[in-house]
Amino acid sequence: MKKRYTFSTGEIIEADLDDLRRLLAENQQYLDNYQDVYCSLDDDDYVARGNGFCDRKYSDDFIEGQIEKYEKRVKEIEGWIMKYS
């Protein structure tokens, strides 16, 4: 049975436990990708990734904001999974 969840950003989703687990894995991957990109910002190389990243360099502020966003989302989803049962 799906339940309704609201992120701190106001985004509302309906999900069951399997959906939450998939969403957690997806958001963790985004977080990992942004952290990898952030670590490579000192280089003059351009970054190309799957998962929505394009072949250009992002600003520090943008990457830091995305890391913060996905850290919050991962924590929220983990909390929902813990409370699910």
C-alpha positions as CSV (number, residue, x, y, z in Angstrom):
1,M,0.0,0.0,0.0
2,K,1.4,3.4,-1.0
3,K,1.7,6.2,1.5
4,R,2.0,9.9,1.0
5,Y,5.3,11.6,1.8
6,T,6.3,15.2,1.7
7,F,9.9,16.4,1.3
8,S,11.2,19.4,3.1
9,T,11.0,21.2,-0.2
10,G,7.3,20.7,-0.4
11,E,7.4,18.0,-3.1
12,I,4.9,15.3,-2.4
13,I,5.2,11.7,-3.5
14,E,3.2,8.5,-3.0
15,A,5.3,5.4,-2.5
16,D,5.5,2.0,-1.0
17,L,8.6,0.5,0.6
18,D,10.0,-0.7,-2.7
19,D,9.5,2.7,-4.3
20,L,11.3,4.3,-1.3
21,R,14.2,1.9,-1.7
22,R,14.5,2.7,-5.4
23,L,14.2,6.4,-4.7
24,L,16.9,6.2,-2.0
25,A,19.3,4.4,-4.4
26,E,18.6,7.0,-7.1
27,N,19.1,10.0,-4.8
28,Q,22.2,8.4,-3.3
29,Q,23.7,8.0,-6.8
30,Y,22.9,11.7,-7.6
31,L,24.6,12.7,-4.3
32,D,27.6,10.6,-5.1
33,N,27.9,12.0,-8.6
34,Y,27.7,15.6,-7.4
35,Q,30.4,14.9,-4.7
36,D,32.6,13.4,-7.4
37,V,32.1,16.5,-9.6
38,Y,32.8,18.8,-6.7
39,C,36.1,17.0,-6.0
40,S,37.1,17.5,-9.7
41,L,36.3,21.2,-9.8
42,D,39.9,22.1,-9.1
43,D,40.9,20.6,-12.5
44,D,40.5,22.4,-15.7
45,D,38.9,19.3,-17.2
46,Y,35.3,19.3,-18.2
47,V,32.9,16.9,-16.6
48,A,30.7,14.5,-18.6
49,R,28.4,12.1,-16.7
50,G,25.2,10.2,-17.2
51,N,22.3,11.0,-14.9
52,G,21.6,14.4,-16.3
53,F,25.1,15.9,-16.1
54,C,26.3,17.6,-19.3
55,D,29.6,18.3,-20.8
56,R,30.4,21.5,-19.0
57,K,31.8,22.7,-15.7
58,Y,29.5,23.6,-12.9
59,S,30.1,26.4,-10.4
60,D,31.1,25.6,-6.8
61,D,27.9,27.2,-5.5
62,F,25.7,25.1,-7.8
63,I,27.4,21.9,-6.9
64,E,27.4,22.7,-3.1
65,G,23.6,23.4,-3.4
66,Q,23.0,20.1,-5.1
67,I,25.0,18.2,-2.5
68,E,23.0,19.8,0.3
69,K,19.7,19.1,-1.5
70,Y,20.5,15.4,-2.0
71,E,22.0,14.9,1.5
72,K,18.6,16.2,2.9
73,R,16.6,14.0,0.5
74,V,18.7,10.9,1.3
75,K,18.2,11.5,5.1
76,E,14.4,12.0,4.6
77,I,14.0,8.9,2.6
78,E,16.1,6.9,5.0
79,G,13.8,8.1,7.8
80,W,10.7,7.1,5.9
81,I,12.1,3.7,5.3
82,M,12.8,3.2,9.0
83,K,9.3,4.3,9.9
84,Y,7.6,2.4,7.1
85,S,6.9,-0.8,9.1
